[in-house]
Amino acid sequence: MSDVKPVLPVSNSERSVFLQPDNHNKKYEALFVEIDSGQIKLPMFQREFVWEKEQSSKLIDSILKGFPIGTFIFWKTKEELRSYKEVGNHKLPETDKGDYAQYILDGQQRITSLYAIRKGIRITKDGKEVDYRDIYINLDHDPEKDEQIVVTERRAGKRYVSVHRILTSQVTDLLDEFPIRETLKQIETYKNKLTNYDFSTITIKDYPIEVACEIFSRINTGGKSLTVFEIMVAKTYDEAKKFDLAEKYELLRDGSGDEKECLTFAKFETLPESIIIQCVAAITLRAVRSRDILKIRREVFIENWEPMKASLFMAIDFIRAELRVPVSQLVPYPALLIPLVYFFKVTANKKPKMEQIRLLEQFFYWAGLTERYSASTESKLSEDFNKMDAVANCKNPIYPNTELTISPEKIAETWFSAGNGYCKAILCLMAYQQPKSFDTNGIVILDNSNLRIATSRNYHHFFPKAYLASVDRSKEPNLIANITLIDGYSNKHRIGKKSPSKYTKEFCETNHSLMDSLKTHLIHDLEGYGVNNDDYDAFIQRRARAIAIALNVKLLSMTQEEALQAEKIN
């Protein structure tokens, strides 16, 4: 039985009763006071939370002309979310523990821009300082006409007043600079328009975080929905426990400089943040759907972060050591880590027994070759936790019989794609052989940066594409059976567009162990594989057969001899 105890979701009856949204208007000064007192907070949902000066000036221009600028939506809650502590050079106040805070769900950029202008805030962007005091009203422009009266640059011969000065000064304080009475009346009119403008607001109170975030996603003016990770970053933030999910993920991925236990050091840095939080959900809930993840309580998530990390690195070590897949870019699907993390958590992170290794290897190749996680991943992962429970008890998981054998014919006709799960499973098989260099017989070093796309440096067409194009354009070079994993230097500088018979002969002169090198690429002899006479069709058929036999050894737990015999019978 699994020792992962699901955290039961809160039932609807236990939730706070939804209140009707509260619609009301706020004045500029009221918004300013509520931000300055810590009542209105800026959740860390967006990176660019303050507009550029040009956008901000247009916002002020719209207010002065009485144009509608949209509704601000606030979520009033006692939940403590990850939020911005400062805007530029200005520190934002804390909310007292246990008090309600109003998190901005819509209007964050507009409100922070208004606040930045009111406070005269300076923000550094891309190495340049942006000063929000430098937004001006052109006193020589007529607001009744269709032209922008609020600008970010002053021209010679024109009269301007800073919006920041208007908002923070008494009109009489400007008498020395603007002695003409009509001009002062004009400035006072602009000030009144700004401070008395009715900002339309809607407040939702005590809604569950997943509902509040759904509202944010639907009304986000940028059109980009919040990810589950972004929501969980906000939800799980705990200042007292020094837990910041965004920082924890970056530390997990990149380490702290001298830390070896990080994804980059393990060459698994391509694992996305979504997979990491699904790993937490797997060991916490035994479920990985978005709605399940969002129900995990803050303290439970934090409590399971370190256990997840321990099981994650056990899973990575297993893939690297037992499956001999050295980098994450080769793994058929990042989601494959999730059931493996679950397995190691269930087995208390113990080194797997030989029988468990065999069953985990079978599962790994089955998932890749059936393209298991190409669609409906979340529901399939829930099913696969049952398979991991079986493996934990050294029992055979149940698979459809037709999915545990691979035919050479299918391999021979499969086009190579660096992002396809079926192809990547075959690449994992190639990596398992610990491929050696054609020119030195040294181990080929595989790197994520050289494996991202089909044209990356570690991928070599044994019959080069340029060579095939020169002799027979009807031949398709981009087949998985024509792909080998070699070093980028040999691929580019030693092989190029030469025929296989020519470049293997050249390598033979310097590498007297070339035949041993080729066997690590599942090429067992030059004559039988059509290499000596550059017979592409013969090569594809023979290599596809060698790949199929090796895969069936993994899937059916056969010996090489048993797989060969089974192929002859079929």
Secondary structure by P-SEA (a helix, b strand, c coil): cccccccccccccccccccccccccccaaaaaaaaaacccccccccccccccaaaaaaaaaaaaaccccbbbbbbbcccccccccccccbbbbbccccbbbbbbccaaaaaaaaaaaaabbbbbcccbbbbccccccccccccccccccccccccccbbbbbaaaaacccccccccccccaaaaaaaaaaaaaaaabbbbbbbbccccaaaaaaaaaaaccccccccaaaaaaaaaccccccccaaaaaaaaacccccccccccccccccccaaaaaaaaaaaccccccaaaaaaccaaaaaaaaaaaaaaaaaaaaaaaccccccccccccccaaaaaaaaaaaaaccccccaaaaaaaaaaaaaaaaacccccaaaaaaaaaaaaaaaaaaccccccccccccccaaaaaabbbbcccaaaaaaaaaaaaaccccccccccbbbbcccccccccccccccccaaaaaaccccccccccccbbbbcccccccccccccaaaaaaaaaacccaaaaaaaaaccccccccccccccaaaaaaaaaaaaaaaaaaaaccccaaaaaaaaaac
